[in-house]
């Protein structure tokens, strides 16, 4: 009975704690002078890149998420980041330079 209880508790801890922590730690946003790159997944499997020459609008959304609107009408949503207002300002400056 105790072995089953500990097994279920361990599985719940794995599902509700470890997996979200790994997802959070495996997301990267790289800001370059000409583009922005967002990588997610355990080994950076999903990649999204946007050239600043293609970006028409940068705004801060709900929950500190950053929305980039491209010329084609596509919206790229970056995850909630610390100091998102400063990052949006830096992205707007870089978009204006290009």
RAJO-V809556 format. One record per residue. N is the residue number from 0. RES is the residue in three letters. PHI is phi in whole degrees, 0 to 359 (* if undefined). PSI is psi in degrees with one decimal (999 if undefined). Layout:
n=N res=RES phi=PHI psi=PSI
n=N res=RES phi=PHI psi=PSI
This chain:
n=0 res=UNK phi=* psi=-44.9
n=1 res=UNK phi=292 psi=-35.6
n=2 res=UNK phi=296 psi=-41.5
n=3 res=UNK phi=295 psi=-42.0
n=4 res=UNK phi=298 psi=-44.9
n=5 res=UNK phi=293 psi=-35.2
n=6 res=UNK phi=294 psi=-44.5
n=7 res=UNK phi=294 psi=-41.5
n=8 res=UNK phi=296 psi=-39.7
n=9 res=UNK phi=294 psi=-40.2
n=10 res=UNK phi=294 psi=-41.2
n=11 res=UNK phi=295 psi=-40.1
n=12 res=UNK phi=296 psi=-39.5
n=13 res=UNK phi=295 psi=-45.2
n=14 res=UNK phi=288 psi=-45.4
n=15 res=UNK phi=266 psi=-5.5
n=16 res=UNK phi=235 psi=-54.9
n=17 res=UNK phi=291 psi=-45.3
n=18 res=UNK phi=296 psi=-46.3
n=19 res=UNK phi=298 psi=-35.2
n=20 res=UNK phi=295 psi=-42.0
n=21 res=UNK phi=294 psi=-38.5
n=22 res=UNK phi=296 psi=-41.6
n=23 res=UNK phi=294 psi=-42.5
n=24 res=UNK phi=285 psi=-14.1
n=25 res=UNK phi=258 psi=12.1
n=26 res=UNK phi=256 psi=131.2
n=27 res=UNK phi=231 psi=141.8
n=28 res=UNK phi=238 psi=118.3
n=29 res=UNK phi=252 psi=127.2
n=30 res=UNK phi=249 psi=116.8
n=31 res=UNK phi=250 psi=177.3
n=32 res=UNK phi=285 psi=-21.9
n=33 res=UNK phi=243 psi=-11.2
n=34 res=UNK phi=204 psi=167.7
n=35 res=UNK phi=233 psi=139.5
n=36 res=UNK phi=233 psi=134.4
n=37 res=UNK phi=237 psi=123.8
n=38 res=UNK phi=242 psi=137.8
n=39 res=UNK phi=219 psi=168.3
n=40 res=UNK phi=102 psi=167.4
n=41 res=UNK phi=296 psi=-35.7
n=42 res=UNK phi=238 psi=28.2
n=43 res=UNK phi=71 psi=36.6
n=44 res=UNK phi=291 psi=-38.7
n=45 res=UNK phi=263 psi=123.1
n=46 res=UNK phi=236 psi=140.4
n=47 res=UNK phi=225 psi=128.1
n=48 res=UNK phi=234 psi=148.1
n=49 res=UNK phi=221 psi=125.6
n=50 res=UNK phi=282 psi=139.8
n=51 res=UNK phi=294 psi=-21.9
n=52 res=UNK phi=289 psi=-19.5
n=53 res=UNK phi=267 psi=-12.7
n=54 res=UNK phi=276 psi=129.5
n=55 res=UNK phi=254 psi=-28.7
n=56 res=UNK phi=213 psi=139.4
n=57 res=UNK phi=232 psi=125.0
n=58 res=UNK phi=214 psi=159.5
n=59 res=UNK phi=266 psi=124.4
n=60 res=UNK phi=261 psi=-164.1
n=61 res=UNK phi=293 psi=140.9
n=62 res=UNK phi=68 psi=31.1
n=63 res=UNK phi=63 psi=24.6
n=64 res=UNK phi=275 psi=141.7
n=65 res=UNK phi=258 psi=129.6
n=66 res=UNK phi=249 psi=124.1
n=67 res=UNK phi=251 psi=124.2
n=68 res=UNK phi=258 psi=125.8
n=69 res=UNK phi=266 psi=168.6
n=70 res=UNK phi=300 psi=-35.9
n=71 res=UNK phi=285 psi=-5.0
n=72 res=UNK phi=95 psi=-6.7
n=73 res=UNK phi=289 psi=142.1
n=74 res=UNK phi=247 psi=123.5
n=75 res=UNK phi=258 psi=125.2
n=76 res=UNK phi=252 psi=119.4
n=77 res=UNK phi=269 psi=152.3
n=78 res=UNK phi=291 psi=170.9
n=79 res=UNK phi=295 psi=126.3
n=80 res=UNK phi=234 psi=152.7
n=81 res=UNK phi=290 psi=147.6
n=82 res=UNK phi=54 psi=48.6
n=83 res=UNK phi=294 psi=-33.4
n=84 res=UNK phi=296 psi=-41.6
n=85 res=UNK phi=295 psi=-39.6
n=86 res=UNK phi=294 psi=-40.4
n=87 res=UNK phi=297 psi=-41.5
n=88 res=UNK phi=297 psi=-41.2
n=89 res=UNK phi=294 psi=-39.5
n=90 res=UNK phi=294 psi=-40.9
n=91 res=UNK phi=297 psi=-38.4
n=92 res=UNK phi=296 psi=-44.3
n=93 res=UNK phi=293 psi=-37.1
n=94 res=UNK phi=294 psi=-37.7
n=95 res=UNK phi=292 psi=-30.2
n=96 res=UNK phi=288 psi=-30.2
n=97 res=UNK phi=273 psi=999
